[in-house]
């Protein structure tokens, strides 16, 4: 969900705070998307590092999360598939 929401402000051309006012998300997710810290922040930072191709940061963040680099990569590839499945009706 973080990945899907992370660019909505740019896509909609409105501040993230306005985007999040209209969408029912857990508060910890909203906090991270607004630049705050929380339990899901390391996961979000790992996702951003992988998307940017910042492999040293991705390696470090995966280690902090106690997952291997290959697991992190596999989860990153599975996320869009999951998002498509969730978004498909019936």
C-alpha positions in Angstrom: 0.0 0.0 0.0 2.9 2.4 0.8 4.3 1.9 -2.7 1.0 2.5 -4.4 0.4 5.7 -2.3 3.9 7.1 -2.3 3.5 8.9 -5.6 -0.1 10.0 -5.4 0.7 13.5 -4.5 2.8 13.9 -7.7 0.2 12.1 -9.8 -2.7 14.2 -8.5 -0.5 17.4 -8.2 -1.8 18.1 -4.6 0.1 17.8 -1.3 0.3 14.4 0.3 -1.6 15.7 3.3 -4.6 16.4 1.1 -4.4 13.0 -0.6 -4.4 11.3 2.8 -7.3 13.3 4.1 -9.5 11.5 1.6 -8.2 8.0 1.9 -8.9 5.6 4.8 -5.5 4.3 5.8 -3.9 3.3 9.1 -2.4 6.2 10.9 1.1 4.6 10.9 1.0 4.4 7.1 -0.1 8.1 6.9 2.7 9.1 9.2 5.3 7.4 7.1 3.9 8.9 3.8 4.1 12.3 5.4 7.8 11.9 6.3 7.4 10.7 9.8 8.8 7.6 11.5 7.1 4.5 12.6 7.2 0.7 12.5 6.7 0.5 8.7 9.3 3.2 7.9 12.2 0.7 7.4 10.1 -1.2 4.9 9.1 2.0 3.1 12.8 3.1 2.9 13.8 -0.3 1.6 11.1 0.0 -1.1 12.4 3.5 -2.1 16.0 2.3 -2.1 15.1 -0.6 -4.4 13.1 1.6 -6.8 16.0 4.1 -6.9 18.6 1.3 -7.5 20.4 2.3 -4.3 21.7 -1.2 -3.7 24.0 -0.3 -0.7 21.1 1.2 1.1 18.8 -1.6 0.1 21.3 -4.1 1.4 21.6 -2.3 4.7 17.9 -1.9 5.2 17.2 -5.6 4.3 19.8 -6.6 7.0 18.0 -4.3 9.5 14.8 -6.1 8.7 16.4 -9.5 9.0 15.7 -10.5 5.5 18.1 -11.5 2.7 18.7 -9.3 -0.3 17.1 -12.0 -2.5 14.0 -12.0 -0.3 13.8 -8.2 -0.5 14.1 -8.4 -4.2 11.4 -11.1 -4.5 9.0 -9.2 -2.3 9.6 -6.1 -4.4 8.7 -7.9 -7.6 5.6 -9.5 -5.9 4.2 -6.2 -4.7 2.8 -5.0 -8.1 1.3 -8.4 -8.7 -0.4 -8.2 -5.4 -1.6 -4.7 -6.1 -3.1 -5.8 -9.4 -4.9 -8.8 -7.7 -6.3 -6.5 -5.0 -7.5 -4.0 -7.6 -9.2 -6.7 -9.7 -12.9 -7.1 -9.0 -14.5 -10.6 -9.0 
